[in-house]
Amino acid sequence: MKEKLRSFLPSIIICGILLLADIAFAIVLAYTAFFSGRLMGICLLVLMLHLGAIFALTYSRKRRVLTVIGGFLAFLMLGLQILGYVYIGSGIGAIKSITGTLTEYSETAVFVKTDDPAQELSDIKDYNLGILNPVDYATTEKSLVIINEKLGSEIKTTTYTGLPELLDGILKEQEIDAILLNKGFIDTLEELPGHEEDMKSLRELAVIQTETEIPEPEKVESSSFTVYISGIDTTGPVSRKSRSDVNILATFNTETGEIALVTTPRDYYVQLALDGNPYDKLTHAGIYGVQTSSDTLAALYGTKIDYYFRLNFDGFKDIIDALGGVTVNSLYNFSEAGFTYKKGENFVNGEQALAFARCRYKVPGGDYTRGLHQMEVIKAVINKITSVSFLANYHSVLDKVSNCFDSNIPYEKIAELVRNQLDKGTNWKVESFSVNGRGASRHCYSLGLKAYVVIPYEDKIEAAKALINRIKNPEEENKE
């Protein structure tokens, strides 16, 4: 009996190890939450069948060749499972690193004139510091607390209500010795007549970084939800507050397999979701944070925005390149940044896609057409990432772009979408719409003076509302 047991011992050991490995692998698969009950059942069945085959091969005492083959297949499976652990683990880590982001930061800098003798923050202890109020005062106030702590005393300040007055205060009137300015406003100087070159006369002395918490999103129980896609007008870290150059609402319905993309021009004249609801360009909302941009659009379209997805222009290029390029549909023949696009389908890499999505001066319709082209890129990306080939290689893509974007979409929601795609293989139907308006000159809160804006056409806003509502609530349309 002992001899018989001893002869079966290799089979028992091999199958015992493999059984433990299979159990561990099944737990890892379940932990990803990517697989539905049906797919998990199929995976478990495959593992059990494999285990049974290995046992049958290694159990044979007479045919040692089969035992050797069974042992080889067992250890081959163990090797594949180990690779799977690494693959899945790093993939989950990459997803979690770019989802559930609930903080962003502002960079506020102290600027002095280029010929000022001050070389560090302690040198301005007795200076008169110009600040803005009420524009972005929440960030200014946080920065002042940090400055005063570093100086060991309270610095004297002079308040200005607008950016032009603040710049004139140091460069022309010489009423102040330095200014404190959110770096997100620097790009807006191109919109201030007479102030476009002001930063050349100023020198950055110190940078103060302050964090802001983003409210945690409510759990979405329904099959439909809306994501605010923000393309910020900056390079560098994506979590830094900056102008929102791309503003797209993507409404998904996982039950019907439909997506509505609504793009809003960057110069749309809207009420910002700030105290007093001041009027300004939509792009300036990003200076106050992604939540301000999201809330502003939610009020404009009368809808609930559940999540945000934010990327900068560096990230935009990297995502397209990581996907191996995408095919976009151009509305016109045009050239931009050294690239030529023909009317119809164009296969583009990251640099070409960025130029295609940013161009507004060389295409009919300007910003309106740019918005449509931006949605073409979004649709192309959606088509690529919902393909089986992407889901099979998502790890390598995420590894390349994990620093390019962030989002407050929780991991559980991403897992739900992947699970739905793997289970149903949904062929998403994407419908896009771009609102527009008429050009005008209006007072802009962030600039403190009049500037070019786009006054919304109300009928376009209503049409966009109807599209979003139809995707979110298709049953209402069916009732009618």
C-alpha positions as a Python dict, from the first residue, in 0.01 Angstrom:
ca = {
    (1, 'M'): (0, 0, 0),
    (2, 'K'): (284, 231, 92),
    (3, 'E'): (460, 150, -233),
    (4, 'K'): (146, 222, -428),
    (5, 'L'): (102, 554, -247),
    (6, 'R'): (467, 637, -306),
    (7, 'S'): (427, 577, -678),
    (8, 'F'): (135, 821, -689),
    (9, 'L'): (312, 1079, -471),
    (10, 'P'): (453, 1288, -764),
    (11, 'S'): (104, 1314, -913),
    (12, 'I'): (-45, 1415, -578),
    (13, 'I'): (223, 1679, -519),
    (14, 'I'): (201, 1823, -872),
    (15, 'C'): (-179, 1837, -871),
    (16, 'G'): (-187, 1972, -514),
    (17, 'I'): (42, 2260, -607),
    (18, 'L'): (-156, 2326, -925),
    (19, 'L'): (-486, 2320, -734),
    (20, 'L'): (-358, 2583, -490),
    (21, 'A'): (-230, 2791, -782),
    (22, 'D'): (-568, 2761, -960),
    (23, 'I'): (-753, 2871, -646),
    (24, 'A'): (-520, 3170, -605),
    (25, 'F'): (-557, 3262, -972),
    (26, 'A'): (-937, 3241, -951),
    (27, 'I'): (-928, 3473, -647),
    (28, 'V'): (-714, 3722, -841),
    (29, 'L'): (-954, 3712, -1137),
    (30, 'A'): (-1248, 3770, -904),
    (31, 'Y'): (-1061, 4059, -736),
    (32, 'T'): (-1027, 4246, -1065),
    (33, 'A'): (-1412, 4253, -1088),
    (34, 'F'): (-1367, 4243, -1467),
    (35, 'F'): (-1551, 3914, -1514),
    (36, 'S'): (-1922, 3844, -1489),
    (37, 'G'): (-2050, 3533, -1315),
    (38, 'R'): (-2080, 3358, -1653),
    (39, 'L'): (-1722, 3435, -1755),
    (40, 'M'): (-1590, 3342, -1409),
    (41, 'G'): (-1772, 3011, -1443),
    (42, 'I'): (-1607, 2949, -1780),
    (43, 'C'): (-1262, 3036, -1635),
    (44, 'L'): (-1313, 2800, -1340),
    (45, 'L'): (-1429, 2522, -1573),
    (46, 'V'): (-1118, 2562, -1788),
    (47, 'L'): (-895, 2551, -1479),
    (48, 'M'): (-1067, 2240, -1346),
    (49, 'L'): (-1049, 2062, -1683),
    (50, 'H'): (-681, 2145, -1704),
    (51, 'L'): (-626, 2015, -1353),
    (52, 'G'): (-813, 1696, -1438),
    (53, 'A'): (-603, 1643, -1751),
    (54, 'I'): (-281, 1692, -1555),
    (55, 'F'): (-397, 1446, -1293),
    (56, 'A'): (-486, 1188, -1559),
    (57, 'L'): (-145, 1222, -1722),
    (58, 'T'): (67, 1219, -1406),
    (59, 'Y'): (-142, 944, -1240),
    (60, 'S'): (-23, 685, -1494),
    (61, 'R'): (244, 464, -1337),
    (62, 'K'): (317, 255, -1645),
    (63, 'R'): (365, 523, -1906),
    (64, 'R'): (631, 752, -1767),
    (65, 'V'): (628, 961, -2085),
    (66, 'L'): (275, 1074, -2003),
    (67, 'T'): (381, 1157, -1648),
    (68, 'V'): (667, 1372, -1778),
    (69, 'I'): (434, 1547, -2024),
    (70, 'G'): (181, 1607, -1747),
    (71, 'G'): (449, 1751, -1519),
    (72, 'F'): (576, 1978, -1795),
    (73, 'L'): (225, 2109, -1871),
    (74, 'A'): (161, 2164, -1501),
    (75, 'F'): (471, 2377, -1454),
    (76, 'L'): (403, 2557, -1782),
    (77, 'M'): (62, 2653, -1645),
    (78, 'L'): (223, 2766, -1319),
    (79, 'G'): (459, 2989, -1516),
    (80, 'L'): (171, 3138, -1713),
    (81, 'Q'): (-23, 3202, -1393),
    (82, 'I'): (273, 3381, -1237),
    (83, 'L'): (296, 3602, -1546),
    (84, 'G'): (-78, 3656, -1515),
    (85, 'Y'): (-40, 3770, -1153),
    (86, 'V'): (221, 4027, -1258),
    (87, 'Y'): (18, 4139, -1560),
    (88, 'I'): (-308, 4175, -1369),
    (89, 'G'): (-147, 4330, -1063),
    (90, 'S'): (36, 4603, -1254),
    (91, 'G'): (-275, 4665, -1467),
    (92, 'I'): (-494, 4713, -1161),
    (93, 'G'): (-228, 4939, -1011),
    (94, 'A'): (-218, 5152, -1327),
    (95, 'I'): (-599, 5185, -1334),
    (96, 'K'): (-615, 5279, -966),
    (97, 'S'): (-340, 5537, -1011),
    (98, 'I'): (-547, 5732, -1265),
    (99, 'T'): (-892, 5684, -1115),
    (100, 'G'): (-1046, 5803, -793),
    (101, 'T'): (-841, 6126, -802),
    (102, 'L'): (-993, 6362, -546),
    (103, 'T'): (-732, 6638, -526),
    (104, 'E'): (-590, 6902, -757),
    (105, 'Y'): (-351, 7185, -698),
    (106, 'S'): (-286, 7546, -788),
    (107, 'E'): (50, 7708, -843),
    (108, 'T'): (50, 8065, -721),
    (109, 'A'): (369, 8264, -775),
    (110, 'V'): (519, 8579, -633),
    (111, 'F'): (645, 8798, -917),
    (112, 'V'): (876, 9098, -897),
    (113, 'K'): (1014, 9322, -1169),
    (114, 'T'): (1310, 9178, -1357),
    (115, 'D'): (1551, 9436, -1211),
    (116, 'D'): (1424, 9397, -852),
    (117, 'P'): (1706, 9305, -607),
    (118, 'A'): (1498, 9038, -426),
    (119, 'Q'): (1637, 8688, -477),
    (120, 'E'): (1424, 8482, -240),
    (121, 'L'): (1094, 8504, -57),
    (122, 'S'): (1248, 8637, 265),
    (123, 'D'): (1370, 8944, 74),
    (124, 'I'): (1014, 9077, 25),
    (125, 'K'): (925, 9085, 395),
    (126, 'D'): (875, 9462, 385),
    (127, 'Y'): (727, 9475, 34),
    (128, 'N'): (377, 9579, -60),
    (129, 'L'): (224, 9274, -231),
    (130, 'G'): (-54, 9315, -489),
    (131, 'I'): (-334, 9055, -481),
    (132, 'L'): (-665, 8992, -657),
    (133, 'N'): (-1002, 8997, -481),
    (134, 'P'): (-1265, 8861, -539),
    (135, 'V'): (-1116, 8687, -845),
    (136, 'D'): (-963, 8358, -725),
    (137, 'Y'): (-938, 8492, -370),
    (138, 'A'): (-981, 8145, -216),
    (139, 'T'): (-647, 8038, -367),
    (140, 'T'): (-487, 8374, -287),
    (141, 'E'): (-592, 8347, 78),
    (142, 'K'): (-439, 8000, 114),
    (143, 'S'): (-117, 8121, -45),
    (144, 'L'): (-97, 8426, 180),
    (145, 'V'): (-117, 8203, 488),
    (146, 'I'): (183, 8003, 363),
    (147, 'I'): (379, 8319, 271),
    (148, 'N'): (318, 8477, 612),
    (149, 'E'): (428, 8157, 786),
    (150, 'K'): (751, 8152, 586),
    (151, 'L'): (818, 8521, 648),
    (152, 'G'): (732, 8500, 1017),
    (153, 'S'): (513, 8810, 990),
    (154, 'E'): (214, 8940, 795),
    (155, 'I'): (309, 9097, 465),
    (156, 'K'): (138, 9420, 356),
    (157, 'T'): (-107, 9374, 70),
    (158, 'T'): (-297, 9595, -173),
    (159, 'T'): (-611, 9455, -334),
    (160, 'Y'): (-706, 9488, -701),
    (161, 'T'): (-1037, 9379, -851),
    (162, 'G'): (-902, 9290, -1196),
    (163, 'L'): (-594, 9145, -1362),
    (164, 'P'): (-518, 9456, -1575),
    (165, 'E'): (-520, 9679, -1266),
    (166, 'L'): (-293, 9436, -1080),
    (167, 'L'): (-36, 9439, -1361),
    (168, 'D'): (-55, 9815, -1401),
    (169, 'G'): (-5, 9850, -1026),
    (170, 'I'): (344, 9703, -1044),
    (171, 'L'): (454, 9797, -1397),
    (172, 'K'): (303, 10141, -1456),
    (173, 'E'): (172, 10300, -1139),
    (174, 'Q'): (444, 10140, -924),
    (175, 'E'): (206, 10130, -628),
    (176, 'I'): (324, 9783, -528),
    (177, 'D'): (657, 9603, -515),
    (178, 'A'): (545, 9251, -607),
    (179, 'I'): (232, 9062, -709),
    (180, 'L'): (80, 8729, -611),
    (181, 'L'): (-78, 8558, -911),
    (182, 'N'): (-224, 8216, -986),
    (183, 'K'): (-9, 8083, -1273),
    (184, 'G'): (-326, 7964, -1442),
    (185, 'F'): (-398, 8329, -1529),
    (186, 'I'): (-72, 8379, -1719),
    (187, 'D'): (-210, 8226, -2039),
    (188, 'T'): (-505, 8466, -2026),
    (189, 'L'): (-271, 8763, -2083),
    (190, 'E'): (-299, 8696, -2457),
    (191, 'E'): (-659, 8815, -2421),
    (192, 'L'): (-565, 9142, -2248),
    (193, 'P'): (-490, 9421, -2498),
    (194, 'G'): (-174, 9603, -2393),
    (195, 'H'): (-69, 9333, -2146),
    (196, 'E'): (42, 9053, -2378),
    (197, 'E'): (413, 9115, -2305),
    (198, 'D'): (386, 9204, -1936),
    (199, 'M'): (535, 8877, -1809),
    (200, 'K'): (862, 8961, -1987),
    (201, 'S'): (900, 9253, -1745),
    (202, 'L'): (839, 9031, -1442),
    (203, 'R'): (1046, 8760, -1274),
    (204, 'E'): (914, 8463, -1080),
    (205, 'L'): (1054, 8478, -729),
    (206, 'A'): (877, 8194, -551),
    (207, 'V'): (601, 7940, -617),
    (208, 'I'): (342, 7841, -359),
    (209, 'Q'): (150, 7521, -420),
    (210, 'T'): (-190, 7472, -261),
    (211, 'E'): (-418, 7169, -278),
    (212, 'T'): (-794, 7158, -320),
    (213, 'E'): (-1015, 6862, -248),
    (214, 'I'): (-1254, 6744, -519),
    (215, 'P'): (-1586, 6614, -382),
    (216, 'E'): (-1619, 6236, -393),
    (217, 'P'): (-1870, 6138, -663),
    (218, 'E'): (-2198, 5982, -563),
    (219, 'K'): (-2245, 5617, -648),
    (220, 'V'): (-2422, 5571, -982),
    (221, 'E'): (-2675, 5290, -967),
    (222, 'S'): (-2842, 5340, -1306),
    (223, 'S'): (-2718, 5218, -1645),
    (224, 'S'): (-2655, 5577, -1761),
    (225, 'F'): (-2403, 5834, -1644),
    (226, 'T'): (-2228, 6147, -1771),
    (227, 'V'): (-1854, 6217, -1779),
    (228, 'Y'): (-1705, 6564, -1822),
    (229, 'I'): (-1401, 6535, -2049),
    (230, 'S'): (-1165, 6827, -1993),
    (231, 'G'): (-861, 6898, -2207),
    (232, 'I'): (-655, 7149, -2013),
    (233, 'D'): (-452, 7413, -2190),
    (234, 'T'): (-117, 7330, -2039),
    (235, 'T'): (170, 7086, -2039),
    (236, 'G'): (315, 6923, -1731),
    (237, 'P'): (119, 6767, -1441),
    (238, 'V'): (-243, 6707, -1535),
    (239, 'S'): (-375, 6772, -1183),
    (240, 'R'): (-272, 7139, -1196),
    (241, 'K'): (-560, 7385, -1239),
    (242, 'S'): (-558, 7544, -1582),
    (243, 'R'): (-785, 7675, -1856),
    (244, 'S'): (-1013, 7408, -1999),
    (245, 'D'): (-956, 7416, -2374),
    (246, 'V'): (-1163, 7106, -2452),
    (247, 'N'): (-1506, 7071, -2289),
    (248, 'I'): (-1703, 6763, -2383),
    (249, 'L'): (-1987, 6590, -2201),
    (250, 'A'): (-1999, 6218, -2271),
    (251, 'T'): (-2325, 6052, -2164),
    (252, 'F'): (-2316, 5671, -2160),
    (253, 'N'): (-2601, 5424, -2147),
    (254, 'T'): (-2464, 5073, -2093),
    (255, 'E'): (-2809, 4919, -2138),
    (256, 'T'): (-2873, 5059, -2487),
    (257, 'G'): (-2506, 5081, -2592),
    (258, 'E'): (-2538, 5450, -2681),
    (259, 'I'): (-2308, 5745, -2617),
    (260, 'A'): (-2389, 6114, -2661),
    (261, 'L'): (-2097, 6355, -2706),
    (262, 'V'): (-2178, 6722, -2658),
    (263, 'T'): (-1899, 6974, -2707),
    (264, 'T'): (-1907, 7335, -2590),
    (265, 'P'): (-1683, 7610, -2737),
    (266, 'R'): (-1408, 7732, -2507),
    (267, 'D'): (-1525, 8095, -2551),
    (268, 'Y'): (-1890, 8024, -2464),
    (269, 'Y'): (-2020, 8305, -2244),
    (270, 'V'): (-2162, 8129, -1937),
    (271, 'Q'): (-2223, 8182, -1568),
    (272, 'L'): (-1940, 8025, -1371),
    (273, 'A'): (-2026, 7804, -1075),
    (274, 'L'): (-1870, 8051, -829),
    (275, 'D'): (-2016, 8283, -568),
    (276, 'G'): (-2244, 8528, -745),
    (277, 'N'): (-2240, 8318, -1066),
    (278, 'P'): (-2032, 8574, -1262),
    (279, 'Y'): (-2029, 8564, -1643),
    (280, 'D'): (-1709, 8456, -1813),
    (281, 'K'): (-1567, 8239, -2089),
    (282, 'L'): (-1609, 7868, -2023),
    (283, 'T'): (-1236, 7808, -2067),
    (284, 'H'): (-1161, 8029, -1764),
    (285, 'A'): (-1365, 7801, -1537),
    (286, 'G'): (-1074, 7556, -1539),
    (287, 'I'): (-854, 7808, -1357),
    (288, 'Y'): (-1076, 7758, -1053),
    (289, 'G'): (-1070, 7380, -1079),
    (290, 'V'): (-1225, 7090, -1265),
    (291, 'Q'): (-1525, 7090, -1032),
    (292, 'T'): (-1604, 7451, -1126),
    (293, 'S'): (-1594, 7360, -1496),
    (294, 'S'): (-1810, 7054, -1435),
    (295, 'D'): (-2067, 7242, -1224),
    (296, 'T'): (-2078, 7523, -1480),
    (297, 'L'): (-2165, 7281, -1760),
    (298, 'A'): (-2412, 7094, -1540),
    (299, 'A'): (-2601, 7420, -1484),
    (300, 'L'): (-2583, 7514, -1853),
    (301, 'Y'): (-2736, 7186, -1970),
    (302, 'G'): (-2955, 7118, -1669),
    (303, 'T'): (-2809, 6773, -1613),
    (304, 'K'): (-2614, 6584, -1348),
    (305, 'I'): (-2248, 6524, -1430),
    (306, 'D'): (-2127, 6217, -1245),
    (307, 'Y'): (-1755, 6206, -1315),
    (308, 'Y'): (-1470, 6395, -1478),
    (309, 'F'): (-1185, 6278, -1701),
    (310, 'R'): (-903, 6528, -1749),
    (311, 'L'): (-597, 6521, -1972),
    (312, 'N'): (-343, 6773, -2089),
    (313, 'F'): (-201, 6809, -2438),
    (314, 'D'): (105, 6599, -2358),
    (315, 'G'): (-127, 6324, -2241),
    (316, 'F'): (-343, 6355, -2550),
    (317, 'K'): (-52, 6272, -2778),
    (318, 'D'): (68, 5985, -2561),
    (319, 'I'): (-275, 5821, -2545),
    (320, 'I'): (-311, 5820, -2925),
    (321, 'D'): (41, 5687, -2973),
    (322, 'A'): (-10, 5418, -2708),
    (323, 'L'): (-319, 5304, -2899),
    (324, 'G'): (-113, 5275, -3216),
    (325, 'G'): (-286, 5569, -3384),
    (326, 'V'): (-653, 5620, -3468),
    (327, 'T'): (-867, 5696, -3772),
    (328, 'V'): (-1052, 6029, -3764),
    (329, 'N'): (-1300, 6185, -4004),
    (330, 'S'): (-1214, 6537, -4120),
    (331, 'L'): (-1489, 6771, -4235),
    (332, 'Y'): (-1254, 6966, -4464),
    (333, 'N'): (-924, 6961, -4649),
    (334, 'F'): (-675, 7165, -4448),
    (335, 'S'): (-319, 7184, -4320),
    (336, 'E'): (-202, 7254, -3965),
    (337, 'A'): (137, 7239, -3788),
    (338, 'G'): (302, 7087, -4096),
    (339, 'F'): (41, 6813, -4135),
    (340, 'T'): (-215, 6782, -4415),
    (341, 'Y'): (-563, 6638, -4366),
    (342, 'K'): (-803, 6540, -4640),
    (343, 'K'): (-1181, 6552, -4616),
    (344, 'G'): (-1292, 6211, -4492),
    (345, 'E'): (-1092, 5945, -4311),
    (346, 'N'): (-736, 6013, -4193),
    (347, 'F'): (-514, 5778, -3993),
    (348, 'V'): (-323, 5990, -3739),
    (349, 'N'): (-58, 5946, -3472),
    (350, 'G'): (-41, 6149, -3150),
    (351, 'E'): (116, 6464, -3297),
    (352, 'Q'): (-119, 6460, -3596),
    (353, 'A'): (-426, 6398, -3380),
    (354, 'L'): (-333, 6690, -3153),
    (355, 'A'): (-290, 6929, -3446),
    (356, 'F'): (-618, 6803, -3595),
    (357, 'A'): (-806, 6860, -3266),
    (358, 'R'): (-654, 7204, -3195),
    (359, 'C'): (-694, 7369, -3534),
    (360, 'R'): (-960, 7641, -3548),
    (361, 'Y'): (-819, 7923, -3763),
    (362, 'K'): (-760, 7723, -4082),
    (363, 'V'): (-1097, 7549, -4104),
    (364, 'P'): (-1442, 7695, -4188),
    (365, 'G'): (-1647, 7738, -3875),
    (366, 'G'): (-1346, 7802, -3651),
    (367, 'D'): (-1408, 7690, -3293),
    (368, 'Y'): (-1732, 7515, -3392),
    (369, 'T'): (-1550, 7289, -3637),
    (370, 'R'): (-1270, 7234, -3389),
    (371, 'G'): (-1526, 7102, -3142),
    (372, 'L'): (-1661, 6859, -3402),
    (373, 'H'): (-1309, 6740, -3482),
    (374, 'Q'): (-1233, 6693, -3113),
    (375, 'M'): (-1536, 6466, -3087),
    (376, 'E'): (-1412, 6274, -3390),
    (377, 'V'): (-1094, 6198, -3199),
    (378, 'I'): (-1293, 6096, -2889),
    (379, 'K'): (-1509, 5863, -3100),
    (380, 'A'): (-1197, 5710, -3257),
    (381, 'V'): (-1048, 5647, -2912),
    (382, 'I'): (-1375, 5490, -2789),
    (383, 'N'): (-1381, 5258, -3089),
    (384, 'K'): (-1022, 5154, -3018),
    (385, 'I'): (-1049, 5096, -2644),
    (386, 'T'): (-1371, 4894, -2669),
    (387, 'S'): (-1216, 4649, -2912),
    (388, 'V'): (-1115, 4301, -2798),
    (389, 'S'): (-755, 4368, -2906),
    (390, 'F'): (-730, 4661, -2664),
    (391, 'L'): (-889, 4473, -2373),
    (392, 'A'): (-636, 4197, -2430),
    (393, 'N'): (-344, 4444, -2422),
    (394, 'Y'): (-475, 4717, -2192),
    (395, 'H'): (-182, 4667, -1956),
    (396, 'S'): (82, 4793, -2201),
    (397, 'V'): (-132, 5093, -2298),
    (398, 'L'): (-207, 5196, -1940),
    (399, 'D'): (158, 5161, -1850),
    (400, 'K'): (247, 5420, -2114),
    (401, 'V'): (-26, 5674, -2035),
    (402, 'S'): (-79, 5642, -1659),
    (403, 'N'): (72, 5988, -1600),
    (404, 'C'): (-115, 6155, -1884),
    (405, 'F'): (-459, 6192, -1732),
    (406, 'D'): (-660, 6163, -1413),
    (407, 'S'): (-1022, 6105, -1321),
    (408, 'N'): (-1252, 6073, -1022),
    (409, 'I'): (-1424, 5772, -1179),
    (410, 'P'): (-1393, 5500, -912),
    (411, 'Y'): (-1218, 5175, -995),
    (412, 'E'): (-1545, 4988, -939),
    (413, 'K'): (-1711, 5181, -1224),
    (414, 'I'): (-1423, 5111, -1462),
    (415, 'A'): (-1444, 4743, -1369),
    (416, 'E'): (-1818, 4747, -1435),
    (417, 'L'): (-1763, 4891, -1783),
    (418, 'V'): (-1492, 4635, -1866),
    (419, 'R'): (-1713, 4355, -1731),
    (420, 'N'): (-2004, 4476, -1943),
    (421, 'Q'): (-1785, 4499, -2254),
    (422, 'L'): (-1633, 4154, -2208),
    (423, 'D'): (-1970, 3999, -2139),
    (424, 'K'): (-2178, 4171, -2407),
    (425, 'G'): (-1919, 4290, -2659),
    (426, 'T'): (-2122, 4608, -2703),
    (427, 'N'): (-2080, 4783, -3036),
    (428, 'W'): (-2126, 5137, -2912),
    (429, 'K'): (-2334, 5381, -3114),
    (430, 'V'): (-2192, 5733, -3075),
    (431, 'E'): (-2396, 6044, -3149),
    (432, 'S'): (-2225, 6382, -3136),
    (433, 'F'): (-2352, 6737, -3118),
    (434, 'S'): (-2180, 7074, -3097),
    (435, 'V'): (-2350, 7385, -2966),
    (436, 'N'): (-2260, 7725, -3109),
    (437, 'G'): (-2352, 8090, -3090),
    (438, 'R'): (-2266, 8438, -3213),
    (439, 'G'): (-1949, 8635, -3152),
    (440, 'A'): (-1963, 8940, -2925),
    (441, 'S'): (-1764, 9145, -2677),
    (442, 'R'): (-1862, 9107, -2311),
    (443, 'H'): (-1715, 9170, -1968),
    (444, 'C'): (-1528, 8861, -1843),
    (445, 'Y'): (-1498, 8802, -1470),
    (446, 'S'): (-1147, 8653, -1479),
    (447, 'L'): (-1005, 8925, -1703),
    (448, 'G'): (-1175, 9223, -1543),
    (449, 'L'): (-1261, 9373, -1881),
    (450, 'K'): (-1441, 9307, -2207),
    (451, 'A'): (-1315, 9036, -2441),
    (452, 'Y'): (-1430, 8828, -2734),
    (453, 'V'): (-1691, 8566, -2635),
    (454, 'V'): (-1950, 8341, -2799),
    (455, 'I'): (-2308, 8414, -2694),
    (456, 'P'): (-2500, 8082, -2677),
    (457, 'Y'): (-2786, 8009, -2914),
    (458, 'E'): (-3063, 7892, -2685),
    (459, 'D'): (-3211, 7654, -2943),
    (460, 'K'): (-2874, 7475, -2963),
    (461, 'I'): (-2860, 7446, -2584),
    (462, 'E'): (-3210, 7298, -2580),
    (463, 'A'): (-3118, 7051, -2855),
    (464, 'A'): (-2813, 6940, -2655),
    (465, 'K'): (-3028, 6898, -2344),
    (466, 'A'): (-3273, 6685, -2541),
    (467, 'L'): (-2992, 6460, -2673),
    (468, 'I'): (-2842, 6406, -2327),
    (469, 'N'): (-3184, 6332, -2177),
    (470, 'R'): (-3270, 6089, -2458),
    (471, 'I'): (-2955, 5885, -2398),
    (472, 'K'): (-3001, 5894, -2021),
    (473, 'N'): (-3373, 5818, -2027),
    (474, 'P'): (-3467, 5634, -2348),
    (475, 'E'): (-3784, 5505, -2184),
    (476, 'E'): (-3928, 5859, -2181),
    (477, 'E'): (-3895, 5883, -2559),
    (478, 'N'): (-4053, 5539, -2601),
    (479, 'K'): (-4353, 5650, -2395),
    (480, 'E'): (-4409, 5940, -2628),
}
